[in-house]
Amino acid sequence: MRIFDEKVKKNAGRYVLQCGLATVAVFVILLFLDILTQPAIIATLGATAFIVFTMPQSYASGPRPLIGGYVIGVGCGCLCYFLSMAPFIVARFSDYLVLYTVFGALAVGSAIFLMAITNTEHAPAAGMALGLVINTWDLSTVAFVIAAVLFLAGIRNVLGRFLLDLRDIRNESD
């Protein structure tokens, strides 16, 4: 059993560079979001940075799933958040925890469905749908999330042909 990817020996500099770029990108994103009240929202962007910088050649890091997935995730999250705040719905729940659980699950499920039927599957974007239901946010947060996704997509678009796919692609039998 190998612990380290065989490509590390020949490409150590690329690994350090790409992880360093991811670090800088996430640092810039963190400067604009509240890490105390928006951890789920921030976590999804961190997961997206992981995909963009370690798997730049994968479909999930491409513009369609990256941008399209987040548009769907944000849309489903906002819709479910506003539905969960509607007085006629709040009146039917005796516990806010149950309310957030139901609408958080609905946000994720609907985002997954819409991403699957539009070929915009991006797993962290489904997490964004949940984050928008359970975290505190405002319109500027949503605008910044979209800007952050465009920032990451732009980096991938500009540097994509120079970035090495860092994941170890091996046979399932290994």
Steps between C-alpha positions, in 0.01 A plus 500: 500500500639837393459802725619766255397550139779393263471831312622695805867414438502646149255783567561615859522862391164479321337350810637782717406765243144379451437458872653844556267648237205333674616646832519851356162466328329382820676774699358763265152347531523490881580870511146572383287246688419472871672183617301493823145522361543344156710185548289276274508756219877538534556124515336453160735755344797324660383171351466667161855636529615143570335376180627789287862471616541123543278379216518778241444257212186346650153580376401631846757780478377619161295816451165330440485297822689758702292805410179317409516287813536803723220689323274202569629451855457867584156508339376192687654618826346847477160362400494249785623762746223743406241221505618400847442858619147528354249551783260235368783244508656610830157460664498131408827425682533505877879481491737710288754217500249278320415785263865553405553124470206457262583800284874431507436149370257635240759753383767232454266249336358752254848633418629148432201426278535820299877462466460139385244583230702798372845333510629761744594261782734667747478341847605808701220699334246261653660583833451868422125437476510360854726778625256766385220337698690451826738800505447872544546687173384799299490597134861618507604152621325340203657751261842430646453122474425538129801733466721248683385220269570718196843579651579128540363421153711781356815368664426153367426640154822704484732248665319174422731384224800554729351325804573134559220266601630406847263217576640152468307324226543128553321174446221416742692182593788701659 
